[in-house]
Amino acid sequence: MSENSFNFNKFISDSKETLINPKGYFEKMPLAGGFGEPIIKALLYGLVAAIINLIWGFVFVGSLTGGMLGGLAGIGGFFVTIIGAIIGLFIGALIVLIISLICNGSSDFEPSLRVAASLMVLFPIMSLLKGFNFINYYLGSIISFAVNIYMLYLLYLAVIGVLKGKDGTAKILSYVFAGIFFIVLIGGFFTHRAVNRLAMFGNEYKESLSKIQGELEKASTEFAQDEATEGEKQVADDEEDMFSDADAKRPDEFPEKAIVEVKSYFSTGPNMITDEKITKLINALDASAEYKDNPEKFSEILKVNGYDDVTEFTQDVIAVVSGVMAVGSLSGLEKIINAPKEEKESAKMFTMDQAFKSTAIQSIQAAKLTEQDLRVIYDNWDDVKEIQKKGTKSE
């Protein structure tokens, strides 16, 4: 066959021979004739494979997404498959050449290219059998493994028949590659099984979580209908005062017992709140109140009051507001700690106990507060409440 002609009938005949009578085909396969024939063969095999992939894209992916996504995936895969066939031809030829050299066979590139092009007869077959992967992963994997083993058999026949490599070495390489394919197959099985189990666990977890949330909501609704004790009402009132009323009075005592509950969450770094910083914040807030809608003037006023930029000012406001929240929460927790045993053990009190503690911890960690910071907040309660009121309004 010349470089400038391609016999399509011979292409069909060679494809059949490669699949049905590979030993006879590789014994008589021509070793020369130019690169044109193997490139066209690879292109045709790629085209057939691309058409099959396009069909699978519509049939399987399209059936799950209404057809549009399947069509787009198939069309994209169509061109990728054709381009991949040409690239794969030359990569495959290099691999065949290396195997030939290992087996002391031909060192010419063109025979290896022709062998690689002939082996690509399995390319459209692989695409056709890919449909089994959509039906059953394990069945599809086993079929794919079988096709790969047959490809190794064809490669073995080509190495000893066309490239004149040593039979013993070619067999050993075939066994090695077959072992690798088998390991990949088994590994794929275990991975697929693990993924399925993880997915099942995820579904069970979601169902359990949903059930628990439903039970909690139900219990909460039922409990809300019950009459609260006087102690619970008092704690609830305290909670509302601490978090809703900007003019809330300072707690009667610093929450020493509650502090112990959150001791491990305090920052070990420098104090974030000092008497001087509170005074500085109050002056900055008062001076900049009318300029909060004018960023440039606002920033200028802050600098006059000792702040390098808005970020530093904002950090101080956050620290003070977080400190107020922490002291308020711990004071609520302190009341529960000091409450009578029968009230303390009630479901309502337990829920509020956890809520107060959680709020305090979050506030402490958010601003990296120390225990001393909270004591400064308590000692300057009226001033920090004013900062809380003005600071939150200016944000």
N, C-alpha and C positions, 0 to 999 in steps of 0.2 A: 504494500500500500504506500503510495507516494505521500509527500508532505502536503500536497495541494488537493488531495481528495480524501473523502471519507465515505466508506461503504456502510450504509445504515443496516443493510441486510446482514452483513458480516458482523456488525456490532451486536445485533440480536442473537446471531448464531454463537458468537463468542461468549455472550452472557449466559446462554443456556449451557454451553459446554463447561464453563467455569463452575456452575452450580451442580450440574449432573455428572460430568466426567472430568473433574479437575485434574486428575493425574495425567490423563491423555492430553488435555489442553495445554498444561504447563510444559509438557515434554516437547511440544511442537510450536510453542508460542514464539514469534519472531522477536529478536533482541534489538533490532534497529528499525529505522523508518522515520525518525524525527519525533519531536515532542507534540506535534499537532494531534495525532490520533489519541494518545493517552489523555491529553487535556480535554478534547472533545468528549471522550468517554466519561471522564469525571464530571464534566458539565452536564451531560445527559442524565447520569445517575443522580446528580444533585437536583436537577430539574424535576425528575420523577419523585424524589424524596420530598422536595418542597411542595409539590402538589398534594402529596399524601398528608403532609403536616398541615397544609391549609385546610384540608377536609376535616382533619381531627380538631382543628381550631374551631371550626363552625359546629361540629357535631357535639363535642364534649364540653369545651369551655363555653361555647355559645349557648348550650342548653341550660347552663347554670346562670348565665348573665343576660339572658334575653337575646343573644345572638350578636349584639354589637361588639362587646369585648372579645368574643371568640373570633369574630371576623378580623378585628384589628390585630389580635395576637397572631392569627394565622397569616395575615398579609405580611406582618413584620417578619415572622418566621420564614416566610417564603423566600424573601431576598437574603436573609441571613443564611439559610440553608444552601442556597446556590453559591454565595460567596465563600461559605465555609467549605464547600466541596472542592473548590479550586485551591484554597489555602491548604486544606487537609491533604490534597494530592501530593504536594511538594513536601509537606512535613512527613507524610507517610512514606514517601520515597526515601527520605533521609534515614528514617528508622529502618526500612528494609535494607538500605545500603549498609548501615552499621551492623545489622544482623548478618548480612552476607559476609562482611569482612571478618566478623567473629568466627563464622563457620568456614573461613578460608575460601569463600566463593568469589564471584565477580566483583571488581572494584569500580566498574563503570556505572555512571549515574543513570543513563537512559534505560538499561534493563530493569533497574530498581524502580524507575518511574513507571514503566509499563506494568510491572508486577503490582505496584500500588494502585494503578488505575483499574486493573482487573479485580483486585480485592474489593474495590468500591462497589462491585455489583451487589454487595450486602447492604450498602447504604440505604437504598429505597426499601429493602426488606426490613431493616431495623425500624424505619419510619412506619411501615405498615403494621408491624407487630407492636409498636408503641401503644396501640389502642388497648392492649391487654393491661397496661399500667393503670388506665383509667377504670378498668373493670375490677381488677384485683392487684394490689401492689406485689404480693408474693408471686402470683402467677406470672405477672409481667417481668419481674426480676429473674425468675428461673428461665423464662423464654429468652430474655436478653443474654443471660449467661450462656445458654446453649448456642446462640448465634455467635457469640464471641469465641467459644470453643471451636466452632466450625471455621471461623475466620483463622484461628491459629492453625488448624489443619490445612487450610488452603495456603497459608504462609509457609508452612513446613514443606508442602509439596513444591511450591514455587522456589524456595531456597535450594532444594536439592535437585529440582528438575530444570529450572531456568538459569539460576545463578550458580549452579554446580558447587554448592556448599557441602560440607561434610555431614553425612546422615546422622552420626552420633551426636555431634554438637548441636545440630538443628533440633533433634529430639529433646535434648536436655533443656534448651532454651524454651521449647514449647511447653514442657512440663513446668518450668519455672513460671512462665506467664500464666499458665492455667491455674497454678497455685495462687498467684496474685489475684486473678479474677475471682477465685473461690473465696479468698479472704475478704475481698471487697463485697461479695455477695452476702456472706454471713454477717459482716459488719453492718451492711445496709439493713438486714433483717432486724438485728438488735437495736439499731438506731430508730427504725420505724416503730418497733414495738415500744421503745422507751417514750417516743413522742406521743404515741397513742395513749399510753398510760398517763403521761403528764396531762394530756388534754382531758382525759376522763377525770383525773384528780381535780383539774381546774373546774370542770363542770359540777362535780360533786361539792367542791368547796363553795362555789357560787350558790348552789341550791341550799347548802347548809347555812351559809351566811344570810341568805334571803329569809330562810325559815326562822333563824335566831332573831333577825331584825323584826320580823313580823310578831314574834312572841314578845319581844321587848316593847314594841309599840302597843300591843294589846295590854300588857301588864301596866304600862305607863298610863294608858287611858283609864283602866279600871282603878288604878291607884289615885288618879287625879279626882275621881269621884268620891273618894273617902275623905272624911274630915280630918284635917291635920291637927296635931296636938299644939298646945300653947308654945312649947319649946320650938317646935318646927316652924310655927308662924313667926316667931321672933327671929330665927335664923334667916327665914325667907325675907323678912323685912330688912334685916341687916344686909342681905345680898343685894336687894334693890337699892338701898341707900348707897352702898359702896360703888355700884357700877352705873347707876342711873342719875344720881343726884350730884351735880358738880359741887354743891355747897355742903356735902356731907361732913358731919363733924368728925374730929379725930377720934379714933378708938380710945376707950378708957385707958387701956394699957398696951404696951408694945407686946405683940404676940410671941412671947418667948418659947412657949411649948410648941407652937406651930412651926417656928423657925427650925426646930430640931428635925421636923418631918422633911424639910427640903434642904438640909445642911449640905448634902453632897452635890447640889446643883449650883451652888454659888461659884462665881468666878474667882480664880486665884490671882487674877491680874490687878491692876491699879483700880482705885475707886472711881466710879463714873460720875458720882454726885457729891458735891461739896456745898457748904454754905455760900461760898463766894460764887459758885456757878449758878446757884439758884437766884441770887441777887442779880447776877449778870443777865440771866434769862428774862427775869421780870422787866428789867430796864430795856432790853432789846425788844421784847414784845410790846411794851407800852409805846416805845418810840416808833416802831414800824407798823403799828396797827392800821393806820390810814393808807399805807403804801403796799398792802399785800397784793393789790392788783397791778402794781407797777414793779415788775421784777428788777429792773435796773436801779430804781430808787430804793427798793427794799434791800437789795444787796449792799447798797451804799450805806444805809442806816445801820445794817448789821456790822459793817466794818468799823463804823464810828463807835459802836458799842462792844468792840473787842473780838468780833468774829471774823476769821479770814475769809469764809465763804458760807453759802447757804447750807452746804453739806454738814459743816461743823455745828451750825445752829440746829439743824434738823436732828442730828444725833443726840444733842443735849435734850431737846424736847422729848424725843423718844425715850431716852433714859429716865427722865422724870416721870413721864406718863406711865411707863412700864413699872417704875417703882411704886407709884400710887396704886396701880392695879395689884401689884404683888402684896403690898401691905394690907390693902383692903381684903384680898382673898385670904391671906393668912389670919387676919382678924376674924373673918367668918369661920375659918377652920378652928381657931382657938375657942370660939364659943361652943362649937360642937364637941371639942375635946373636954371642955368643962361642963357639958350638959349632963344631966342625970343618965344613969346607965340604960334605963328602959327607953329613953328618947334617943340616945346615941345608937342603939342597936336597931332602930326602926329602918325600914327600907328607904324612906324619904331622906333621913339624915345621912344614911350611908351614901346615897347618890350625891347629895350636896357636899359631903365630905370629899369625895373624889373630884367633884367639879371644882371646889375651892383649891384643892391641892394642885390639880392640873393647870388651872389658870395661873397660879403663883409660879409654878415651875416654868411655864411658857414665857411669862413676863421676865423672870430672872434670866433665862437663857437668851431671850431675844435681845436684851440690852447688855448682857454680860455683867450683871450686877453682883456686888459683894454684899455681905451681911451688913457692913458699915453703911453702904448706900441706903439700905432700908431704914436704918436707924436715923440717918440724916433726913430721910423723907418723913418719918414719924415726928421728928423734932421740929420740922418746918412745915407741918401739915397744911396750914392755911395758905401759905405761899405756894406750895406745890399744887394744891387744888386749883389755885388761881392760874397757875401755868398750864395745868391740864385743861381748864376751861378755855383759855385764850389760845393755847397751842393747837388744840383740836379744831377750833373754829378757823384758824389761819391756814390749815392744810387744804 
